[in-house]
C-alpha cells in the first residue's frame, strides 16, 4: 500500500494525490484524509489476506486428515 501511495509522484493517481496535495499546499486536512484512508485500506487488505490464509489452512488440514 505504501508503494501504491508513493506512485502518485509519477502521476499514477490514488490516495497519494491527497497526501502530496496537502504537502504542497501546507494543508493538514488532505494529509490526514490520505493517511487515514491508506491505513484503512491496508487494514482491510490484511484482514482479507488473513481470511484467505485461514480458509486455505483449514482445507489443507482437512485434506491431511482425509476428511472430505
N, CA, C and O atoms as a CHARMM CRD file, in Angstrom:
* protein
*
  272
    1    1 UNK  N      0.83200  -1.18600   0.00000 PROA 1      0.00000
    2    1 UNK  CA     0.00000   0.00000   0.00000 PROA 1      0.00000
    3    1 UNK  C      0.87700   1.25000   0.00000 PROA 1      0.00000
    4    1 UNK  O      0.52900   2.26100  -0.61100 PROA 1      0.00000
    5    2 UNK  N      1.98300   1.17600   0.67000 PROA 2      0.00000
    6    2 UNK  CA     2.86000   2.34600   0.72000 PROA 2      0.00000
    7    2 UNK  C      3.40900   2.67800  -0.65600 PROA 2      0.00000
    8    2 UNK  O      3.48800   3.84800  -1.03000 PROA 2      0.00000
    9    3 UNK  N      3.78500   1.66100  -1.40900 PROA 3      0.00000
   10    3 UNK  CA     4.31800   1.90100  -2.75000 PROA 3      0.00000
   11    3 UNK  C      3.21900   2.45700  -3.65500 PROA 3      0.00000
   12    3 UNK  O      3.48200   3.33800  -4.47400 PROA 3      0.00000
   13    4 UNK  N      1.99700   1.95400  -3.51700 PROA 4      0.00000
   14    4 UNK  CA     0.89100   2.48000  -4.31300 PROA 4      0.00000
   15    4 UNK  C      0.62600   3.94200  -3.97500 PROA 4      0.00000
   16    4 UNK  O      0.27100   4.72600  -4.85500 PROA 4      0.00000
   17    5 UNK  N      0.79400   4.31000  -2.72700 PROA 5      0.00000
   18    5 UNK  CA     0.60300   5.69800  -2.32300 PROA 5      0.00000
   19    5 UNK  C      1.69700   6.58800  -2.90200 PROA 5      0.00000
   20    5 UNK  O      1.42800   7.69600  -3.36600 PROA 5      0.00000
   21    6 UNK  N      2.91700   6.10000  -2.87100 PROA 6      0.00000
   22    6 UNK  CA     4.04300   6.87700  -3.39400 PROA 6      0.00000
   23    6 UNK  C      3.99000   6.96200  -4.91600 PROA 6      0.00000
   24    6 UNK  O      4.58300   7.86800  -5.50100 PROA 6      0.00000
   25    7 UNK  N      3.28400   6.02300  -5.57300 PROA 7      0.00000
   26    7 UNK  CA     3.16900   6.03900  -7.03300 PROA 7      0.00000
   27    7 UNK  C      2.53300   7.32500  -7.53700 PROA 7      0.00000
   28    7 UNK  O      2.61400   7.63500  -8.72500 PROA 7      0.00000
   29    8 UNK  N      1.91800   8.05600  -6.66400 PROA 8      0.00000
   30    8 UNK  CA     1.31300   9.33200  -7.03400 PROA 8      0.00000
   31    8 UNK  C      2.36500  10.32300  -7.53400 PROA 8      0.00000
   32    8 UNK  O      2.03600  11.24700  -8.27800 PROA 8      0.00000
   33    9 UNK  N      3.59500  10.14600  -7.14500 PROA 9      0.00000
   34    9 UNK  CA     4.64800  11.07300  -7.57800 PROA 9      0.00000
   35    9 UNK  C      4.91000  10.97400  -9.07900 PROA 9      0.00000
   36    9 UNK  O      5.46000  11.90200  -9.67100 PROA 9      0.00000
   37   10 UNK  N      4.52100   9.85100  -9.70400 PROA 10     0.00000
   38   10 UNK  CA     4.69200   9.71800 -11.15100 PROA 10     0.00000
   39   10 UNK  C      3.34700   9.83500 -11.86200 PROA 10     0.00000
   40   10 UNK  O      3.15600   9.28300 -12.94600 PROA 10     0.00000
   41   11 UNK  N      2.42100  10.55600 -11.24200 PROA 11     0.00000
   42   11 UNK  CA     1.08000  10.82500 -11.79400 PROA 11     0.00000
   43   11 UNK  C      0.25600   9.55800 -11.99700 PROA 11     0.00000
   44   11 UNK  O     -0.49800   9.45000 -12.96500 PROA 11     0.00000
   45   12 UNK  N      0.40200   8.60100 -11.08400 PROA 12     0.00000
   46   12 UNK  CA    -0.37000   7.35800 -11.16300 PROA 12     0.00000
   47   12 UNK  C     -1.71100   7.50000 -10.45000 PROA 12     0.00000
   48   12 UNK  O     -2.55300   6.60800 -10.54400 PROA 12     0.00000
   49   13 UNK  N     -1.92200   8.59800  -9.74300 PROA 13     0.00000
   50   13 UNK  CA    -3.18700   8.83800  -9.05300 PROA 13     0.00000
   51   13 UNK  C     -3.27700   8.07700  -7.74800 PROA 13     0.00000
   52   13 UNK  O     -2.27700   7.57000  -7.24000 PROA 13     0.00000
   53   14 UNK  N     -4.47600   8.00300  -7.21300 PROA 14     0.00000
   54   14 UNK  CA    -4.70000   7.25700  -5.98200 PROA 14     0.00000
   55   14 UNK  C     -4.69200   8.13400  -4.74600 PROA 14     0.00000
   56   14 UNK  O     -4.77000   9.35900  -4.82900 PROA 14     0.00000
   57   15 UNK  N     -4.59800   7.48300  -3.60300 PROA 15     0.00000
   58   15 UNK  CA    -4.64200   8.19700  -2.33300 PROA 15     0.00000
   59   15 UNK  C     -3.40800   9.06900  -2.10800 PROA 15     0.00000
   60   15 UNK  O     -3.44100  10.01400  -1.32000 PROA 15     0.00000
   61   16 UNK  N     -2.34600   8.75100  -2.79300 PROA 16     0.00000
   62   16 UNK  CA    -1.14600   9.56800  -2.67800 PROA 16     0.00000
   63   16 UNK  C     -1.36900  10.99300  -3.15000 PROA 16     0.00000
   64   16 UNK  O     -0.69700  11.91600  -2.68800 PROA 16     0.00000
   65   17 UNK  N     -2.30800  11.17600  -4.06600 PROA 17     0.00000
   66   17 UNK  CA    -2.62700  12.52900  -4.53300 PROA 17     0.00000
   67   17 UNK  C     -3.06900  13.41500  -3.37000 PROA 17     0.00000
   68   17 UNK  O     -2.68200  14.58000  -3.28600 PROA 17     0.00000
   69   18 UNK  N     -3.88200  12.85400  -2.47800 PROA 18     0.00000
   70   18 UNK  CA    -4.32600  13.63100  -1.31000 PROA 18     0.00000
   71   18 UNK  C     -3.13400  14.03500  -0.43800 PROA 18     0.00000
   72   18 UNK  O     -3.01700  15.18300  -0.01100 PROA 18     0.00000
   73   19 UNK  N     -2.26500  13.07400  -0.18800 PROA 19     0.00000
   74   19 UNK  CA    -1.10200  13.36400   0.66000 PROA 19     0.00000
   75   19 UNK  C     -0.21900  14.44400   0.05000 PROA 19     0.00000
   76   19 UNK  O      0.15200  15.41000   0.71600 PROA 19     0.00000
   77   20 UNK  N      0.10900  14.26800  -1.21900 PROA 20     0.00000
   78   20 UNK  CA     1.02000  15.22000  -1.84600 PROA 20     0.00000
   79   20 UNK  C      0.37400  16.58000  -2.06500 PROA 20     0.00000
   80   20 UNK  O      1.05600  17.60400  -2.03000 PROA 20     0.00000
   81   21 UNK  N     -0.92900  16.59900  -2.28900 PROA 21     0.00000
   82   21 UNK  CA    -1.63900  17.88400  -2.39000 PROA 21     0.00000
   83   21 UNK  C     -1.53200  18.62600  -1.05800 PROA 21     0.00000
   84   21 UNK  O     -1.26100  19.82600  -1.03000 PROA 21     0.00000
   85   22 UNK  N     -1.74400  17.91600   0.02700 PROA 22     0.00000
   86   22 UNK  CA    -1.64100  18.52700   1.34800 PROA 22     0.00000
   87   22 UNK  C     -0.23700  19.00900   1.64800 PROA 22     0.00000
   88   22 UNK  O     -0.05300  20.07500   2.23600 PROA 22     0.00000
   89   23 UNK  N      0.75500  18.23000   1.24700 PROA 23     0.00000
   90   23 UNK  CA     2.14000  18.63400   1.48300 PROA 23     0.00000
   91   23 UNK  C      2.50900  19.86700   0.65600 PROA 23     0.00000
   92   23 UNK  O      3.21900  20.75100   1.13600 PROA 23     0.00000
   93   24 UNK  N      2.02800  19.92400  -0.57900 PROA 24     0.00000
   94   24 UNK  CA     2.36800  21.05400  -1.43800 PROA 24     0.00000
   95   24 UNK  C      1.67700  22.34000  -1.01000 PROA 24     0.00000
   96   24 UNK  O      2.25400  23.42300  -1.11200 PROA 24     0.00000
   97   25 UNK  N      0.44200  22.22400  -0.53200 PROA 25     0.00000
   98   25 UNK  CA    -0.29900  23.42200  -0.15200 PROA 25     0.00000
   99   25 UNK  C     -0.15600  23.75800   1.32800 PROA 25     0.00000
  100   25 UNK  O     -0.54300  24.84500   1.75800 PROA 25     0.00000
  101   26 UNK  N      0.39200  22.84100   2.10000 PROA 26     0.00000
  102   26 UNK  CA     0.56200  23.08600   3.53400 PROA 26     0.00000
  103   26 UNK  C     -0.71500  22.89400   4.33400 PROA 26     0.00000
  104   26 UNK  O     -0.80400  23.33900   5.47900 PROA 26     0.00000
  105   27 UNK  N     -1.71500  22.23000   3.73700 PROA 27     0.00000
  106   27 UNK  CA    -2.97900  21.99200   4.43500 PROA 27     0.00000
  107   27 UNK  C     -2.93700  20.62000   5.12200 PROA 27     0.00000
  108   27 UNK  O     -2.43700  19.64400   4.56300 PROA 27     0.00000
  109   28 UNK  N     -3.46200  20.57500   6.31400 PROA 28     0.00000
  110   28 UNK  CA    -3.40200  19.36000   7.11900 PROA 28     0.00000
  111   28 UNK  C     -4.52000  18.37900   6.75800 PROA 28     0.00000
  112   28 UNK  O     -4.31500  17.16700   6.80900 PROA 28     0.00000
  113   29 UNK  N     -5.69300  18.89000   6.39500 PROA 29     0.00000
  114   29 UNK  CA    -6.85500  18.01800   6.14800 PROA 29     0.00000
  115   29 UNK  C     -6.58500  16.99100   5.04900 PROA 29     0.00000
  116   29 UNK  O     -6.85100  15.81100   5.27400 PROA 29     0.00000
  117   30 UNK  N     -6.07100  17.36900   3.86800 PROA 30     0.00000
  118   30 UNK  CA    -5.79400  16.33800   2.85000 PROA 30     0.00000
  119   30 UNK  C     -4.74000  15.32500   3.31100 PROA 30     0.00000
  120   30 UNK  O     -4.81800  14.14500   2.97000 PROA 30     0.00000
  121   31 UNK  N     -3.77100  15.78400   4.07400 PROA 31     0.00000
  122   31 UNK  CA    -2.74400  14.86500   4.59400 PROA 31     0.00000
  123   31 UNK  C     -3.38500  13.83800   5.51400 PROA 31     0.00000
  124   31 UNK  O     -3.09500  12.64600   5.41500 PROA 31     0.00000
  125   32 UNK  N     -4.25300  14.29400   6.40600 PROA 32     0.00000
  126   32 UNK  CA    -4.91800  13.37400   7.33200 PROA 32     0.00000
  127   32 UNK  C     -5.82200  12.39700   6.58900 PROA 32     0.00000
  128   32 UNK  O     -5.79500  11.19800   6.86700 PROA 32     0.00000
  129   33 UNK  N     -6.62900  12.89800   5.64000 PROA 33     0.00000
  130   33 UNK  CA    -7.52600  12.00900   4.89600 PROA 33     0.00000
  131   33 UNK  C     -6.74000  10.98000   4.10100 PROA 33     0.00000
  132   33 UNK  O     -7.09800   9.80200   4.09400 PROA 33     0.00000
  133   34 UNK  N     -5.69500  11.39800   3.44300 PROA 34     0.00000
  134   34 UNK  CA    -4.87600  10.45600   2.68000 PROA 34     0.00000
  135   34 UNK  C     -4.24700   9.40600   3.57200 PROA 34     0.00000
  136   34 UNK  O     -4.20300   8.22800   3.21800 PROA 34     0.00000
  137   35 UNK  N     -3.76100   9.83000   4.72500 PROA 35     0.00000
  138   35 UNK  CA    -3.14300   8.89500   5.66600 PROA 35     0.00000
  139   35 UNK  C     -4.16500   7.93000   6.24700 PROA 35     0.00000
  140   35 UNK  O     -3.93200   6.72200   6.28800 PROA 35     0.00000
  141   36 UNK  N     -5.29600   8.46100   6.69500 PROA 36     0.00000
  142   36 UNK  CA    -6.33000   7.62000   7.30900 PROA 36     0.00000
  143   36 UNK  C     -6.87300   6.61100   6.30200 PROA 36     0.00000
  144   36 UNK  O     -7.02400   5.43300   6.62700 PROA 36     0.00000
  145   37 UNK  N     -7.16500   7.05700   5.09500 PROA 37     0.00000
  146   37 UNK  CA    -7.70200   6.14400   4.08700 PROA 37     0.00000
  147   37 UNK  C     -6.68200   5.08500   3.66300 PROA 37     0.00000
  148   37 UNK  O     -7.05200   3.94300   3.39300 PROA 37     0.00000
  149   38 UNK  N     -5.41500   5.45500   3.60400 PROA 38     0.00000
  150   38 UNK  CA    -4.37700   4.47700   3.27900 PROA 38     0.00000
  151   38 UNK  C     -4.26800   3.42300   4.36900 PROA 38     0.00000
  152   38 UNK  O     -4.13200   2.23600   4.07300 PROA 38     0.00000
  153   39 UNK  N     -4.32600   3.84200   5.61800 PROA 39     0.00000
  154   39 UNK  CA    -4.26000   2.89800   6.73900 PROA 39     0.00000
  155   39 UNK  C     -5.47500   1.97300   6.72900 PROA 39     0.00000
  156   39 UNK  O     -5.33500   0.76800   6.93400 PROA 39     0.00000
  157   40 UNK  N     -6.67200   2.52800   6.49100 PROA 40     0.00000
  158   40 UNK  CA    -7.88900   1.70600   6.44900 PROA 40     0.00000
  159   40 UNK  C     -7.79400   0.68900   5.30600 PROA 40     0.00000
  160   40 UNK  O     -8.13300  -0.48000   5.48900 PROA 40     0.00000
  161   41 UNK  N     -7.34000   1.12500   4.14100 PROA 41     0.00000
  162   41 UNK  CA    -7.18900   0.22100   3.01300 PROA 41     0.00000
  163   41 UNK  C     -6.18600  -0.88800   3.32800 PROA 41     0.00000
  164   41 UNK  O     -6.39900  -2.04200   2.95500 PROA 41     0.00000
  165   42 UNK  N     -5.11400  -0.55100   3.99900 PROA 42     0.00000
  166   42 UNK  CA    -4.11500  -1.53700   4.38800 PROA 42     0.00000
  167   42 UNK  C     -4.69600  -2.55300   5.36200 PROA 42     0.00000
  168   42 UNK  O     -4.46800  -3.75300   5.21200 PROA 42     0.00000
  169   43 UNK  N     -5.44200  -2.08900   6.35300 PROA 43     0.00000
  170   43 UNK  CA    -6.03600  -2.99100   7.33600 PROA 43     0.00000
  171   43 UNK  C     -7.05700  -3.91700   6.66700 PROA 43     0.00000
  172   43 UNK  O     -7.10100  -5.10700   6.97800 PROA 43     0.00000
  173   44 UNK  N     -7.86900  -3.39300   5.76100 PROA 44     0.00000
  174   44 UNK  CA    -8.83200  -4.22800   5.03800 PROA 44     0.00000
  175   44 UNK  C     -8.09200  -5.29400   4.22200 PROA 44     0.00000
  176   44 UNK  O     -8.51100  -6.45100   4.18700 PROA 44     0.00000
  177   45 UNK  N     -7.01600  -4.91100   3.57800 PROA 45     0.00000
  178   45 UNK  CA    -6.21600  -5.86700   2.80900 PROA 45     0.00000
  179   45 UNK  C     -5.64100  -6.96300   3.69000 PROA 45     0.00000
  180   45 UNK  O     -5.63900  -8.13300   3.30700 PROA 45     0.00000
  181   46 UNK  N     -5.15500  -6.59400   4.86000 PROA 46     0.00000
  182   46 UNK  CA    -4.60500  -7.57400   5.79600 PROA 46     0.00000
  183   46 UNK  C     -5.68800  -8.54400   6.25300 PROA 46     0.00000
  184   46 UNK  O     -5.45400  -9.75000   6.32700 PROA 46     0.00000
  185   47 UNK  N     -6.87000  -8.02200   6.55900 PROA 47     0.00000
  186   47 UNK  CA    -7.97400  -8.87500   7.00800 PROA 47     0.00000
  187   47 UNK  C     -8.36800  -9.86300   5.91200 PROA 47     0.00000
  188   47 UNK  O     -8.58500 -11.04300   6.19000 PROA 47     0.00000
  189   48 UNK  N     -8.46100  -9.39500   4.68400 PROA 48     0.00000
  190   48 UNK  CA    -8.81500 -10.28600   3.57600 PROA 48     0.00000
  191   48 UNK  C     -7.76000 -11.37300   3.40300 PROA 48     0.00000
  192   48 UNK  O     -8.09700 -12.54300   3.22200 PROA 48     0.00000
  193   49 UNK  N     -6.49400 -10.99600   3.45800 PROA 49     0.00000
  194   49 UNK  CA    -5.42800 -11.99400   3.32100 PROA 49     0.00000
  195   49 UNK  C     -5.45300 -13.00900   4.45600 PROA 49     0.00000
  196   49 UNK  O     -5.20800 -14.19300   4.22800 PROA 49     0.00000
  197   50 UNK  N     -5.74700 -12.56200   5.67800 PROA 50     0.00000
  198   50 UNK  CA    -5.84300 -13.47500   6.81800 PROA 50     0.00000
  199   50 UNK  C     -6.99900 -14.44900   6.63400 PROA 50     0.00000
  200   50 UNK  O     -6.86100 -15.63200   6.94800 PROA 50     0.00000
  201   51 UNK  N     -8.14000 -13.97300   6.13000 PROA 51     0.00000
  202   51 UNK  CA    -9.27800 -14.85900   5.88700 PROA 51     0.00000
  203   51 UNK  C     -8.93300 -15.91600   4.84700 PROA 51     0.00000
  204   51 UNK  O     -9.24800 -17.09200   5.02600 PROA 51     0.00000
  205   52 UNK  N     -8.29100 -15.50400   3.76800 PROA 52     0.00000
  206   52 UNK  CA    -7.87300 -16.45300   2.73600 PROA 52     0.00000
  207   52 UNK  C     -6.89200 -17.46200   3.31900 PROA 52     0.00000
  208   52 UNK  O     -6.99100 -18.65700   3.03700 PROA 52     0.00000
  209   53 UNK  N     -5.95000 -16.99500   4.12500 PROA 53     0.00000
  210   53 UNK  CA    -4.98300 -17.88700   4.75000 PROA 53     0.00000
  211   53 UNK  C     -5.67900 -18.91100   5.64200 PROA 53     0.00000
  212   53 UNK  O     -5.35800 -20.09800   5.59200 PROA 53     0.00000
  213   54 UNK  N     -6.62500 -18.45900   6.45200 PROA 54     0.00000
  214   54 UNK  CA    -7.32900 -19.37800   7.35300 PROA 54     0.00000
  215   54 UNK  C     -8.13700 -20.41200   6.57400 PROA 54     0.00000
  216   54 UNK  O     -8.18500 -21.57900   6.96500 PROA 54     0.00000
  217   55 UNK  N     -8.77200 -19.99900   5.47900 PROA 55     0.00000
  218   55 UNK  CA    -9.53100 -20.94200   4.65700 PROA 55     0.00000
  219   55 UNK  C     -8.60200 -21.98200   4.04900 PROA 55     0.00000
  220   55 UNK  O     -8.91000 -23.17400   4.04600 PROA 55     0.00000
  221   56 UNK  N     -7.47400 -21.53200   3.54000 PROA 56     0.00000
  222   56 UNK  CA    -6.53500 -22.46600   2.90800 PROA 56     0.00000
  223   56 UNK  C     -5.92700 -23.41800   3.92000 PROA 56     0.00000
  224   56 UNK  O     -5.75400 -24.60100   3.62700 PROA 56     0.00000
  225   57 UNK  N     -5.59900 -22.92600   5.10300 PROA 57     0.00000
  226   57 UNK  CA    -5.01200 -23.78600   6.12600 PROA 57     0.00000
  227   57 UNK  C     -6.01900 -24.82400   6.59300 PROA 57     0.00000
  228   57 UNK  O     -5.66500 -25.98600   6.79100 PROA 57     0.00000
  229   58 UNK  N     -7.28500 -24.41300   6.77300 PROA 58     0.00000
  230   58 UNK  CA    -8.28100 -25.38200   7.22600 PROA 58     0.00000
  231   58 UNK  C     -8.52500 -26.44100   6.15000 PROA 58     0.00000
  232   58 UNK  O     -8.69300 -27.61600   6.47700 PROA 58     0.00000
  233   59 UNK  N     -8.54700 -26.04800   4.87100 PROA 59     0.00000
  234   59 UNK  CA    -8.68800 -27.02600   3.79500 PROA 59     0.00000
  235   59 UNK  C     -7.49400 -27.97500   3.76300 PROA 59     0.00000
  236   59 UNK  O     -7.66200 -29.17500   3.55000 PROA 59     0.00000
  237   60 UNK  N     -6.31700 -27.45600   3.96900 PROA 60     0.00000
  238   60 UNK  CA    -5.11100 -28.27500   3.95300 PROA 60     0.00000
  239   60 UNK  C     -5.12600 -29.26300   5.11600 PROA 60     0.00000
  240   60 UNK  O     -4.76700 -30.42700   4.93900 PROA 60     0.00000
  241   61 UNK  N     -5.53500 -28.81700   6.29500 PROA 61     0.00000
  242   61 UNK  CA    -5.60500 -29.71900   7.45100 PROA 61     0.00000
  243   61 UNK  C     -6.65400 -30.80200   7.24100 PROA 61     0.00000
  244   61 UNK  O     -6.43900 -31.95800   7.60500 PROA 61     0.00000
  245   62 UNK  N     -7.80900 -30.42400   6.64400 PROA 62     0.00000
  246   62 UNK  CA    -8.83900 -31.42500   6.35900 PROA 62     0.00000
  247   62 UNK  C     -8.32700 -32.44800   5.36100 PROA 62     0.00000
  248   62 UNK  O     -8.58300 -33.64100   5.52400 PROA 62     0.00000
  249   63 UNK  N     -7.60700 -32.01300   4.32900 PROA 63     0.00000
  250   63 UNK  CA    -7.06800 -32.93400   3.35000 PROA 63     0.00000
  251   63 UNK  C     -6.01000 -33.83800   3.96300 PROA 63     0.00000
  252   63 UNK  O     -5.89100 -35.00800   3.59900 PROA 63     0.00000
  253   64 UNK  N     -5.24500 -33.28800   4.89300 PROA 64     0.00000
  254   64 UNK  CA    -4.20200 -34.07900   5.57000 PROA 64     0.00000
  255   64 UNK  C     -4.83100 -35.19200   6.41700 PROA 64     0.00000
  256   64 UNK  O     -4.28800 -36.29300   6.51000 PROA 64     0.00000
  257   65 UNK  N     -5.97900 -34.89400   7.03300 PROA 65     0.00000
  258   65 UNK  CA    -6.66800 -35.87700   7.86700 PROA 65     0.00000
  259   65 UNK  C     -7.50800 -36.83300   7.03700 PROA 65     0.00000
  260   65 UNK  O     -7.96900 -37.84900   7.55700 PROA 65     0.00000
  261   66 UNK  N     -7.71800 -36.53600   5.76500 PROA 66     0.00000
  262   66 UNK  CA    -8.52900 -37.37700   4.90500 PROA 66     0.00000
  263   66 UNK  C    -10.01000 -37.07900   5.00400 PROA 66     0.00000
  264   66 UNK  O    -10.83300 -37.90800   4.61600 PROA 66     0.00000
  265   67 UNK  N    -10.36700 -35.90600   5.52000 PROA 67     0.00000
  266   67 UNK  CA   -11.77100 -35.51800   5.61900 PROA 67     0.00000
  267   67 UNK  C    -12.19100 -34.86700   4.31500 PROA 67     0.00000
  268   67 UNK  O    -11.47500 -34.01800   3.78300 PROA 67     0.00000
  269   68 UNK  N    -13.34300 -35.25800   3.80000 PROA 68     0.00000
  270   68 UNK  CA   -13.84600 -34.65100   2.56500 PROA 68     0.00000
  271   68 UNK  C    -14.76400 -33.52300   2.83700 PROA 68     0.00000
  272   68 UNK  O    -15.27500 -32.90300   1.90400 PROA 68     0.00000
